[in-house]
Amino acid sequence: MSEDTLSDLLRAVRFRGAVFYYVEGSSPWVAEAPPAREIIPAILPGAEHMIEFHGVVKGSCWAAIVGEPPLRLEAGDVVLFPQGDAHVMSSAPGLRAPHADLSFFFSPRPPQLPFAIGLEGAAVTTARLDGGGRDHATIACGFLGLDARPFNPLLAALPRVIHVPGRTLGPDSWVTTFLRAVVAESNQRRPGGEAVLERMSEMLFVEVLRRHVDTLPPEQTGWLAGMRDPAVGRALALLHAQPGEPWTLERLGDAAHLSRSALHERFVHLIGQPPMQYLTRWRMQLAAGLLRDSGATLLEIAQQVGYESEAAFSRAFKREVGVAPGAWRRGERGVSSPR
C-alpha cells in the first residue's frame, strides 16, 4: 500500500510542469504576468489550472501580486503563485509594466524551450528588461498545470504566494542546480532538454510544498495540515491507497487509532469535511480520470472506485460533479462517446 498521499493526488489531477523562458534584465526592469486563466491555452493546453513559478538565478529582484505588498528575492530564492494571480517581477518595488499584451504568450512557439528574453532576446511589450543600469538579474520562469475538477483538495489549501528563500535550501541544493540548468539548456539546446526541465520543475513544486508544510504553524488547518497530522494523515493515506474498499468511519478510525467520533471531529477540523464525504469526492476524481482516459465501461469504473452497481455510481457522480458520467466523458473527450 502506498502511503504517499501527495504523489497519489498529483497523479490523479494530471500534474505536469513546463519551463517556458528565462528573463535577463538590467535595472530598472519590470515584467508583468496576466492572470493564469488568460494564458493557459497558450502555455499548457488542456490544463484547467496553472501555477507560475520564478527562481532567481543571479542578482536580486522583487515579486508581488498586483496590488499587494512586494517580496524581496535574492539569488537562489523561488516564488510560486499557486492561485494564478496576475503578478509583477521587477528590479525595484512598485514598478508596473505599461500594459499587459498577451501576444507574447500566444506568439509562435520556439523550436525548443526554454528561451531567453532580455537584453538581446525577444522583444515583448509586457516587459521592460533593459533599463541601462548596472544591476543585473536572471530569472527562470515556468508553469505547472493541473486539474481543478471535479475534486482537487490541494488547490484550496495553497496560499496565493509561496516563497522559499535560497538560504534555507543551501548552496548545494538541486533546486539551485535546476535554476542554472534552465539557462544552460536555453543556450545549449541539448536533445531531451525540455523533458529534463519539465520533470525537474515538477520536482521543484514538490520540494517547495515540503518546505511550505514544514513552516505551517501547529494551529494551521487545510489539506496539507491534515496530511501532516498523524491520525488524519493515516486516514488520508488509506482512502487514497484503497479508494475501492468498503470503508466505514469505524473501520477507518480503527486504522487511524482513534475512535469514530474523535476521527470525525479531527478530520472535519483539519480537512473541512467528514471522512466519508472526502472519500466520495476522491472516488469521483478517480472516476473522472478513468472516464476521460480509458475505454472502461461505467460498471467497470464503478467497481474500481467502490460501487457495486452502475446506478449507484451514476447517482453519486451526478450528485458530486453535476453531470452524469456519460456526459462528463463526452464533454472531456470533445466528441460523442458510447455509454
C-alpha positions as CSV (number, residue, x, y, z in Angstrom):
1,M,0.0,0.0,0.0
2,S,1.3,3.4,-0.9
3,E,1.1,6.0,1.8
4,D,2.5,8.8,-0.4
5,T,-0.8,10.7,-0.4
6,L,0.6,13.8,-2.1
7,S,2.0,11.7,-5.0
8,D,-1.3,10.0,-5.4
9,L,-3.1,13.3,-5.6
10,L,-0.7,14.8,-8.1
11,R,-1.1,11.8,-10.4
12,A,-4.9,12.0,-10.2
13,V,-5.1,15.7,-11.1
14,R,-2.6,15.3,-14.0
15,F,0.1,17.5,-12.5
16,R,2.7,18.4,-15.1
17,G,5.4,21.1,-15.5
18,A,6.9,23.2,-18.2
19,V,9.8,25.6,-18.2
20,F,8.9,28.3,-20.6
21,Y,11.6,31.0,-20.5
22,Y,14.2,32.9,-18.5
23,V,14.5,36.6,-18.2
24,E,17.6,38.8,-18.1
25,G,17.2,42.3,-17.1
26,S,19.2,45.4,-16.1
27,S,17.8,48.0,-13.8
28,P,15.2,49.4,-14.0
29,W,13.3,46.5,-15.4
30,V,9.8,45.1,-15.0
31,A,7.9,42.0,-16.3
32,E,4.2,41.6,-15.6
33,A,2.2,38.4,-16.0
34,P,-1.6,38.4,-16.5
35,P,-4.0,36.1,-14.6
36,A,-3.1,32.5,-15.4
37,R,-6.5,31.7,-16.8
38,E,-5.9,34.1,-19.7
39,I,-2.8,32.3,-20.9
40,I,-3.4,28.6,-20.1
41,P,-4.4,27.8,-23.7
42,A,-1.0,29.1,-24.9
43,I,1.2,27.6,-22.2
44,L,-0.4,24.3,-21.2
45,P,-3.4,23.4,-23.5
46,G,-5.8,21.2,-21.7
47,A,-4.9,22.2,-18.2
48,E,-7.7,23.5,-16.0
49,H,-5.4,25.4,-13.6
50,M,-1.9,26.8,-13.9
51,I,0.7,27.8,-11.3
52,E,3.5,30.1,-12.3
53,F,6.9,29.9,-10.6
54,H,10.1,32.1,-10.7
55,G,13.5,31.3,-9.5
56,V,16.3,33.9,-9.1
57,V,19.4,32.5,-10.9
58,K,21.6,35.7,-10.4
59,G,21.1,39.1,-8.8
60,S,18.0,40.1,-6.9
61,C,14.5,41.4,-7.6
62,W,11.0,42.0,-6.2
63,A,7.9,39.9,-6.7
64,A,4.3,40.9,-6.0
65,I,0.7,40.0,-6.7
66,V,-0.7,43.1,-8.5
67,G,-1.9,45.4,-5.7
68,E,-0.3,43.5,-2.9
69,P,3.0,44.2,-0.9
70,P,6.1,43.0,-2.7
71,L,8.6,40.3,-1.6
72,R,12.4,40.8,-1.9
73,L,14.0,37.9,-3.7
74,E,17.7,37.0,-3.7
75,A,19.7,34.6,-5.8
76,G,18.5,31.1,-5.1
77,D,15.0,32.1,-4.0
78,V,11.9,30.6,-5.5
79,V,8.4,32.1,-5.6
80,L,5.2,30.4,-6.6
81,F,1.8,31.9,-7.4
82,P,-0.5,28.9,-6.8
83,Q,-3.8,30.6,-7.3
84,G,-2.9,32.0,-10.7
85,D,-2.9,35.7,-9.7
86,A,-1.6,38.4,-12.0
87,H,1.8,39.4,-10.7
88,V,4.9,41.6,-11.3
89,M,8.6,40.8,-11.2
90,S,10.8,43.9,-11.1
91,S,14.1,45.4,-10.2
92,A,12.5,47.6,-7.6
93,P,9.3,47.6,-5.6
94,G,6.2,49.3,-7.1
95,L,7.2,49.1,-10.8
96,R,4.4,48.3,-13.3
97,A,4.6,47.4,-17.0
98,P,2.9,49.9,-19.3
99,H,0.2,47.5,-20.3
100,A,-0.3,43.7,-20.5
101,D,-0.1,42.4,-24.1
102,L,-0.9,38.7,-24.2
103,S,0.5,38.3,-27.7
104,F,3.9,37.4,-26.2
105,F,2.4,34.2,-24.7
106,F,0.5,33.4,-27.8
107,S,3.3,34.0,-30.3
108,P,4.7,31.0,-32.2
109,R,6.4,28.5,-30.0
110,P,10.2,28.5,-30.5
111,P,11.8,25.2,-31.8
112,Q,12.9,24.3,-28.3
113,L,12.1,25.5,-24.8
114,P,13.1,27.3,-22.7
115,F,14.0,30.5,-24.5
116,A,15.5,33.8,-23.3
117,I,14.1,37.2,-23.3
118,G,16.1,40.2,-22.2
119,L,18.9,42.4,-23.1
120,E,19.4,40.8,-26.5
121,G,16.4,38.5,-26.5
122,A,12.9,38.6,-27.8
123,A,11.1,41.9,-27.6
124,V,7.9,41.8,-25.6
125,T,5.6,44.6,-24.7
126,T,4.7,43.1,-21.3
127,A,8.2,43.7,-20.1
128,R,10.9,46.4,-20.0
129,L,14.1,44.5,-19.5
130,D,17.0,46.8,-20.5
131,G,16.9,49.8,-18.2
132,G,20.6,50.5,-18.8
133,G,21.5,50.2,-15.2
134,R,24.4,48.3,-13.6
135,D,22.2,45.9,-11.5
136,H,21.5,42.7,-13.5
137,A,19.2,39.8,-12.7
138,T,18.5,36.5,-14.3
139,I,15.1,34.9,-13.5
140,A,14.0,31.4,-14.6
141,C,10.2,31.2,-15.2
142,G,8.0,28.2,-15.6
143,F,4.5,26.9,-15.3
144,L,2.8,23.9,-13.6
145,G,-0.6,22.6,-14.8
146,L,-3.2,20.5,-13.0
147,D,-6.9,19.7,-13.0
148,A,-9.2,21.7,-10.7
149,R,-12.3,19.5,-11.2
150,P,-14.1,17.6,-10.0
151,F,-12.1,17.4,-6.8
152,N,-8.6,18.9,-6.0
153,P,-8.3,19.5,-2.3
154,L,-4.7,20.7,-2.7
155,L,-5.6,23.9,-4.5
156,A,-7.8,25.1,-1.7
157,A,-5.0,24.5,0.7
158,L,-2.4,26.6,-1.1
159,P,-1.9,30.3,-0.4
160,R,-1.7,33.0,-3.1
161,V,2.1,33.2,-2.7
162,I,4.7,30.7,-1.6
163,H,8.3,32.0,-1.1
164,V,11.2,29.7,-0.4
165,P,14.4,31.5,0.4
166,G,17.5,30.1,-1.2
167,R,19.4,30.2,2.1
168,T,17.0,27.6,3.5
169,L,17.9,25.3,0.6
170,G,21.6,25.6,0.8
171,P,24.2,26.3,-1.9
172,D,24.4,22.6,-2.9
173,S,20.6,22.2,-3.3
174,W,19.4,20.6,-6.5
175,V,17.0,23.4,-6.8
176,T,19.9,25.8,-7.3
177,T,21.3,23.4,-9.9
178,F,17.9,23.4,-11.6
179,L,17.7,27.1,-11.9
180,R,21.1,27.2,-13.5
181,A,20.1,24.3,-15.8
182,V,17.2,26.4,-17.2
183,V,19.7,29.0,-18.5
184,A,22.2,26.3,-19.7
185,E,19.5,24.4,-21.6
186,S,18.3,27.5,-23.3
187,N,21.7,28.3,-24.5
188,Q,23.0,24.8,-25.4
189,R,19.8,23.3,-26.9
190,R,20.8,19.7,-26.0
191,P,18.4,16.9,-27.0
192,G,15.9,16.0,-24.3
193,G,16.5,19.3,-22.5
194,E,12.8,20.1,-22.4
195,A,11.8,16.8,-20.9
196,V,14.5,17.1,-18.3
197,L,13.4,20.5,-17.2
198,E,9.7,19.5,-17.2
199,R,10.4,16.7,-14.7
200,M,12.7,19.0,-12.7
201,S,10.0,21.7,-12.5
202,E,7.6,19.1,-11.1
203,M,10.2,18.1,-8.5
204,L,10.7,21.8,-7.7
205,F,7.0,22.1,-6.9
206,V,7.0,19.1,-4.6
207,E,10.2,20.4,-2.8
208,V,8.6,23.8,-2.3
209,L,5.5,22.2,-0.9
210,R,7.6,20.2,1.5
211,R,9.3,23.4,2.7
212,H,5.9,25.1,3.0
213,V,4.5,22.3,5.1
214,D,7.5,22.4,7.4
215,T,6.7,26.1,8.1
216,L,3.0,25.7,8.8
217,P,2.1,26.7,12.4
218,P,0.6,24.0,14.7
219,E,-2.8,25.6,14.5
220,Q,-2.9,25.5,10.7
221,T,-5.8,23.8,9.0
222,G,-6.3,22.5,5.5
223,W,-5.4,19.5,3.4
224,L,-1.6,19.9,3.8
225,A,-2.0,20.3,7.6
226,G,-4.2,17.2,7.6
227,M,-1.6,15.2,5.7
228,R,0.9,16.2,8.3
229,D,-1.3,15.1,11.2
230,P,-0.5,11.5,12.4
231,A,-4.1,10.3,12.6
232,V,-5.7,12.3,9.8
233,G,-2.7,11.7,7.6
234,R,-3.0,8.0,8.1
235,A,-6.7,8.1,7.3
236,L,-6.0,10.1,4.1
237,A,-3.3,7.6,3.1
238,L,-5.7,4.7,3.4
239,L,-8.5,6.5,1.5
240,H,-6.1,7.4,-1.3
241,A,-4.4,4.0,-1.5
242,Q,-7.6,1.9,-1.3
243,P,-10.5,4.0,-2.6
244,G,-12.5,1.0,-3.7
245,E,-12.5,-0.6,-0.2
246,P,-15.9,-0.6,1.7
247,W,-14.7,1.9,4.3
248,T,-16.8,2.9,7.3
249,L,-16.0,5.5,9.8
250,E,-15.5,2.9,12.5
251,R,-13.0,0.9,10.3
252,L,-11.1,4.0,9.3
253,G,-10.9,5.1,13.0
254,D,-9.5,1.7,14.0
255,A,-6.8,2.0,11.3
256,A,-6.0,5.6,12.5
257,H,-6.0,4.6,16.2
258,L,-8.9,6.9,17.1
259,S,-12.5,6.4,18.0
260,R,-15.1,7.1,15.3
261,S,-16.1,10.4,16.9
262,A,-12.5,11.6,17.5
263,L,-11.5,10.9,13.9
264,H,-14.6,12.6,12.6
265,E,-14.0,15.7,14.7
266,R,-10.3,15.9,13.9
267,F,-10.8,15.2,10.2
268,V,-13.5,17.9,9.9
269,H,-11.4,20.4,11.8
270,L,-8.4,19.9,9.5
271,I,-9.8,19.0,6.2
272,G,-13.2,20.8,6.4
273,Q,-15.4,17.9,5.6
274,P,-16.2,14.4,7.1
275,P,-14.1,11.4,6.1
276,M,-16.8,9.7,4.1
277,Q,-17.7,12.8,2.2
278,Y,-14.0,13.2,1.3
279,L,-13.9,9.6,0.2
280,T,-16.8,10.1,-2.1
281,R,-15.3,13.1,-3.7
282,W,-11.9,11.4,-4.1
283,R,-13.6,8.5,-5.8
284,M,-15.3,10.9,-8.2
285,Q,-11.9,12.4,-9.1
286,L,-10.5,9.0,-9.9
287,A,-13.6,8.1,-11.8
288,A,-13.4,11.3,-13.8
289,G,-9.9,10.3,-14.9
290,L,-11.0,6.8,-15.9
291,L,-13.9,8.2,-17.9
292,R,-11.6,10.6,-19.7
293,D,-8.6,8.4,-20.3
294,S,-9.9,4.8,-20.6
295,G,-12.4,2.8,-22.5
296,A,-13.7,1.1,-19.4
297,T,-17.5,0.8,-19.1
298,L,-19.4,2.6,-16.4
299,L,-19.8,-0.6,-14.5
300,E,-16.1,-1.4,-14.6
301,I,-15.3,2.2,-13.4
302,A,-18.0,1.9,-10.7
303,Q,-16.4,-1.3,-9.3
304,Q,-12.9,0.2,-9.4
305,V,-13.9,3.1,-7.2
306,G,-16.0,1.2,-4.7
307,Y,-19.6,0.9,-6.1
308,E,-21.4,-2.4,-6.6
309,S,-23.7,-1.1,-9.3
310,E,-23.6,1.3,-12.2
311,A,-26.7,3.0,-11.0
312,A,-25.3,3.8,-7.5
313,F,-22.1,5.1,-9.1
314,S,-24.0,7.3,-11.6
315,R,-26.2,8.8,-8.9
316,A,-23.1,9.6,-6.8
317,F,-21.2,11.1,-9.7
318,K,-24.0,13.3,-10.8
319,R,-24.7,14.5,-7.3
320,E,-21.0,15.4,-6.8
321,V,-20.0,16.6,-10.2
322,G,-23.2,18.0,-11.6
323,V,-23.5,15.9,-14.7
324,A,-23.9,12.2,-15.5
325,P,-20.8,10.1,-16.1
326,G,-21.5,9.6,-19.7
327,A,-22.0,13.3,-20.3
328,W,-18.7,14.0,-18.4
329,R,-16.9,11.5,-20.7
330,R,-18.3,13.1,-23.9
331,G,-17.5,16.6,-22.7
332,E,-13.9,15.8,-21.7
333,R,-13.2,14.0,-24.9
334,G,-14.9,16.6,-27.0
335,V,-16.6,14.0,-29.2
336,S,-19.6,11.8,-29.0
337,S,-18.7,8.7,-26.9
338,P,-20.6,5.5,-26.4
339,R,-22.0,4.9,-23.0
